Amino acid sequence: MPIYEYQCTKCGEKFAVRQSVGEDGSKLNCPKCNARNPSRLISSFFSPGPSVGEMSETSCPTCSSGVCDLPPM
């Protein structure tokens, strides 16, 4: 089951939820203020190269050099 990130449109709280791919989050409530209908955030994930600890030049999807300012995972 994927993890989706949401942000409350009322108080700004960010939270993550495990839910099925077809669910849209319309039944979710903010864990901080209990407001309904949070906004789904665009998330990214990192996948290491051929082996953990060995990065290839193509492992970074955001830049052509493979080295960028993304925080370490």
Backbone as ProteinMPNN parsed JSONL, in Angstrom:
{"seq_chain_A": "MPIYEYQCTKCGEKFAVRQSVGEDGSKLNCPKCNARNPSRLISSFFSPGPSVGEMSETSCPTCSSGVCDLPPM", "coords_chain_A": {"N_chain_A": [[0.84, -1.171, 0.0], [0.664, 2.183, -0.907], [2.221, 5.194, 0.429], [0.863, 8.292, 1.002], [1.276, 11.826, 1.01], [-0.221, 14.533, 2.701], [-1.603, 17.858, 3.143], [-3.117, 19.96, 5.46], [-5.736, 22.145, 4.64], [-6.666, 24.049, 6.296], [-5.115, 24.43, 8.77], [-2.517, 23.916, 7.946], [-1.015, 21.708, 8.663], [1.13, 18.974, 7.932], [0.913, 15.61, 6.912], [1.22, 12.011, 6.681], [-0.292, 9.241, 5.008], [-1.179, 5.852, 4.725], [-2.695, 4.385, 2.032], [-4.982, 2.915, -0.349], [-4.347, 2.824, -3.905], [-6.478, 3.852, -5.486], [-7.916, 5.508, -3.748], [-8.895, 8.833, -2.82], [-8.538, 10.592, -0.695], [-10.615, 12.123, 0.227], [-12.095, 11.442, 2.434], [-10.523, 11.882, 4.582], [-9.372, 13.345, 7.662], [-7.715, 16.093, 9.196], [-5.081, 15.366, 11.418], [-4.408, 17.174, 13.384], [-6.21, 19.47, 13.594], [-8.609, 18.42, 12.849], [-9.943, 19.116, 10.506], [-11.617, 18.676, 7.34], [-10.98, 17.23, 4.042], [-8.061, 17.44, 3.134], [-5.236, 18.641, 1.174], [-3.59, 16.771, -1.333], [-0.153, 16.228, -1.474], [2.582, 16.585, -3.758], [4.852, 14.099, -3.977], [8.166, 12.716, -3.805], [10.455, 10.043, -4.41], [13.422, 8.26, -3.53], [15.618, 6.176, -5.195], [18.238, 4.045, -4.85], [21.242, 3.449, -6.845], [22.733, 0.668, -8.621], [23.705, -0.801, -6.352], [23.285, -0.518, -2.805], [24.694, 2.315, -1.352], [26.442, 2.698, -3.428], [26.453, 5.024, -5.748], [25.233, 5.914, -8.924], [25.861, 7.965, -11.826], [23.43, 8.487, -12.958], [21.536, 8.304, -10.985], [20.228, 10.424, -9.801], [17.226, 11.994, -10.266], [16.716, 14.673, -10.704], [18.732, 16.219, -11.769], [21.258, 16.551, -14.32], [23.882, 15.907, -13.781], [24.021, 14.111, -11.713], [24.753, 14.828, -9.249], [23.491, 16.788, -6.803], [21.672, 19.272, -4.857], [19.985, 17.856, -3.183], [18.822, 16.643, -0.033], [20.696, 14.228, 1.907], [19.731, 10.78, 2.037]], "CA_chain_A": [[0.0, 0.0, 0.0], [1.504, 3.382, -0.973], [2.092, 6.252, 1.432], [0.6, 9.588, 0.386], [1.428, 12.973, 1.901], [-1.295, 15.517, 2.623], [-1.464, 19.065, 3.942], [-4.411, 20.511, 5.847], [-6.003, 23.449, 4.028], [-7.058, 24.981, 7.358], [-4.036, 24.771, 9.702], [-1.226, 23.725, 7.307], [-0.349, 20.492, 9.149], [1.48, 17.969, 6.929], [0.858, 14.262, 7.466], [1.292, 10.923, 5.706], [-1.335, 8.231, 5.176], [-1.139, 4.679, 3.854], [-4.014, 4.164, 1.456], [-5.008, 2.262, -1.65], [-4.068, 3.712, -5.033], [-7.695, 4.488, -5.967], [-8.516, 6.429, -2.779], [-8.532, 10.22, -3.119], [-8.321, 11.368, 0.519], [-11.778, 12.961, 0.551], [-12.649, 11.042, 3.732], [-9.508, 12.11, 5.607], [-9.423, 14.521, 8.527], [-6.422, 16.525, 9.704], [-4.855, 14.846, 12.765], [-4.186, 18.278, 14.333], [-7.4, 20.31, 13.82], [-9.774, 17.618, 12.444], [-10.597, 19.656, 9.306], [-11.79, 17.701, 6.262], [-10.483, 17.469, 2.685], [-6.699, 17.98, 2.977], [-4.678, 18.617, -0.183], [-2.524, 15.792, -1.53], [1.101, 16.841, -1.889], [3.394, 15.86, -4.726], [5.98, 13.507, -3.266], [9.149, 12.035, -4.62], [11.174, 9.017, -3.671], [14.788, 8.062, -3.985], [15.983, 4.787, -5.409], [19.677, 3.991, -5.083], [21.712, 2.796, -8.065], [22.854, -0.787, -8.653], [23.823, -1.353, -5.003], [23.165, 0.495, -1.767], [25.972, 2.934, -1.058], [27.148, 2.977, -4.677], [25.573, 5.86, -6.55], [25.648, 6.104, -10.303], [25.601, 9.318, -12.29], [22.041, 8.638, -13.38], [20.643, 8.01, -9.88], [19.503, 11.614, -9.395], [16.281, 12.328, -11.312], [16.482, 16.108, -10.835], [19.816, 16.94, -12.438], [21.969, 15.724, -15.289], [25.208, 15.519, -13.317], [23.932, 13.079, -10.7], [25.091, 15.426, -7.964], [22.653, 17.98, -6.638], [21.512, 19.75, -3.489], [18.98, 17.109, -2.439], [19.381, 16.188, 1.239], [21.027, 12.812, 1.912], [18.69, 9.896, 2.552]], "C_chain_A": [[0.891, 1.242, 0.0], [1.238, 4.352, 0.182], [1.916, 7.563, 0.677], [0.744, 10.678, 1.428], [0.307, 13.97, 1.632], [-0.93, 16.733, 3.456], [-2.85, 19.612, 4.199], [-4.58, 21.904, 5.235], [-6.399, 24.491, 5.07], [-5.862, 25.408, 8.224], [-2.637, 24.565, 9.121], [-0.458, 22.497, 7.762], [-0.082, 19.531, 7.993], [1.464, 16.611, 7.612], [0.848, 13.238, 6.349], [0.26, 9.862, 6.053], [-1.062, 7.065, 4.23], [-2.544, 4.442, 3.347], [-3.894, 3.509, 0.089], [-4.824, 3.287, -2.759], [-5.32, 4.465, -5.479], [-8.335, 5.481, -5.006], [-8.02, 7.851, -3.023], [-8.311, 11.088, -1.885], [-9.495, 12.221, 0.931], [-12.402, 12.611, 1.899], [-11.667, 11.265, 4.881], [-9.79, 13.376, 6.41], [-8.011, 14.831, 8.987], [-6.236, 15.974, 11.126], [-4.678, 15.944, 13.819], [-5.48, 19.038, 14.639], [-8.704, 19.63, 13.406], [-10.532, 18.182, 11.24], [-10.639, 18.583, 8.223], [-11.121, 18.165, 4.979], [-9.092, 18.113, 2.618], [-6.259, 17.894, 1.521], [-3.576, 17.573, -0.261], [-1.297, 16.524, -2.059], [1.785, 15.971, -2.929], [4.636, 15.377, -3.984], [6.958, 12.911, -4.265], [9.799, 10.959, -3.765], [12.541, 8.851, -4.28], [15.036, 6.573, -4.112], [17.474, 4.735, -5.695], [20.005, 3.254, -6.37], [21.818, 1.29, -7.903], [23.013, -1.443, -7.278], [23.755, -0.218, -3.996], [24.554, 1.025, -1.435], [26.796, 3.263, -2.294], [26.209, 3.736, -5.589], [26.123, 5.958, -7.964], [25.313, 7.527, -10.725], [24.159, 9.535, -12.689], [21.061, 8.416, -12.241], [19.84, 9.222, -9.41], [18.55, 12.045, -10.508], [16.12, 13.825, -11.567], [17.609, 16.872, -11.525], [20.588, 15.996, -13.349], [23.317, 15.234, -14.781], [25.168, 14.369, -12.316], [24.299, 13.586, -9.323], [24.282, 16.711, -7.829], [22.52, 18.327, -5.16], [20.41, 19.029, -2.725], [19.589, 16.64, -1.128], [19.679, 14.687, 1.18], [19.902, 11.993, 2.526], [19.249, 9.002, 3.622]], "O_chain_A": [[1.791, 1.344, 0.833], [0.182, 4.328, 0.814], [2.725, 7.904, -0.186], [0.383, 10.489, 2.589], [-0.062, 14.217, 0.484], [-0.08, 16.671, 4.344], [-3.666, 19.721, 3.283], [-3.675, 22.735, 5.305], [-6.462, 25.682, 4.764], [-5.618, 26.602, 8.395], [-1.657, 24.992, 9.733], [0.654, 22.264, 7.288], [-0.963, 19.295, 7.166], [1.936, 16.465, 8.74], [0.509, 13.553, 5.208], [-0.03, 9.612, 7.223], [-0.749, 7.277, 3.058], [-3.481, 4.311, 4.134], [-2.839, 3.545, -0.544], [-5.108, 4.47, -2.578], [-5.215, 5.642, -5.826], [-9.221, 6.233, -5.414], [-6.863, 8.054, -3.39], [-7.922, 12.247, -2.034], [-9.391, 12.979, 1.896], [-13.162, 13.407, 2.449], [-11.942, 10.885, 6.019], [-10.365, 14.341, 5.906], [-7.198, 13.922, 9.151], [-7.139, 16.1, 11.953], [-4.785, 15.674, 15.015], [-5.818, 19.234, 15.806], [-9.783, 20.194, 13.59], [-11.659, 17.762, 10.981], [-9.796, 17.687, 8.196], [-10.745, 19.329, 4.84], [-8.956, 19.22, 2.098], [-6.848, 17.156, 0.731], [-2.727, 17.49, 0.626], [-1.394, 17.337, -2.978], [1.583, 14.757, -2.966], [5.382, 16.182, -3.426], [6.613, 12.641, -5.415], [9.696, 10.978, -2.538], [12.784, 9.258, -5.417], [14.693, 5.802, -3.216], [17.935, 5.317, -6.677], [19.173, 2.533, -6.921], [21.069, 0.696, -7.127], [22.501, -2.542, -7.066], [24.126, 0.915, -4.303], [25.489, 0.244, -1.258], [27.753, 4.033, -2.21], [25.274, 3.159, -6.144], [27.332, 6.07, -8.168], [24.555, 8.215, -10.04], [23.708, 10.679, -12.751], [19.857, 8.345, -12.487], [18.859, 9.057, -8.684], [19.004, 12.425, -11.587], [15.464, 14.218, -12.532], [17.454, 18.054, -11.833], [20.566, 14.781, -13.158], [23.845, 14.247, -15.293], [26.187, 13.716, -12.092], [24.173, 12.861, -8.336], [24.39, 17.612, -8.661], [23.189, 17.732, -4.315], [19.941, 19.542, -1.709], [20.763, 16.271, -1.102], [18.986, 13.95, 0.478], [19.205, 12.459, 3.428], [18.523, 8.181, 4.182]]}, "name": "protein", "num_of_chains": 1, "seq": "MPIYEYQCTKCGEKFAVRQSVGEDGSKLNCPKCNARNPSRLISSFFSPGPSVGEMSETSCPTCSSGVCDLPPM"}
